[in-house]
């Protein structure tokens, strides 16, 4: 959802070499050029996982990014204190193997 499939080998190699990777558009999704709060449609997979965890799609995107490995660093920007709280809470979301498979499909 944040990286294209052809980037998987590159991301794995970064992890093997201890190189940090900072994705730029991990949580903005389909409306990434305009920002995360543009009301653009979310994928069914992201919506399904978000509903299952009782969180927002942006939180699932951030949790998925963090689950890519300790070398994948997410730096979500926000000027809204509520979004900051949501971003911190996303770090505690435990995505199951089924969640990850659905999001990576």
ZITA-V676494 format. One record per backbone hydrogen bond with DSSP energy under -1.0 kcal/mol. NH is the residue of the N-H (numbers start at 1). CO is the residue of the C=O. Records with the same first field share a line. If there is no record, write none. Layout:
NH=CO / CO
This chain:
7=4
8=5
11=7
12=8
13=9
14=10
15=11
16=12
17=13
19=14
21=71
32=29
34=31
35=31
47=43
48=44
49=45
50=46
51=47
52=48
53=49
54=50
55=50
60=56
61=57
62=58
63=59
64=60
65=61
66=62
67=63
68=65
69=66
72=69
73=21
84=80
85=81
86=82
87=83
88=84
89=85
90=86
91=88
92=89
93=90
100=96
101=97
102=98
103=99
104=100
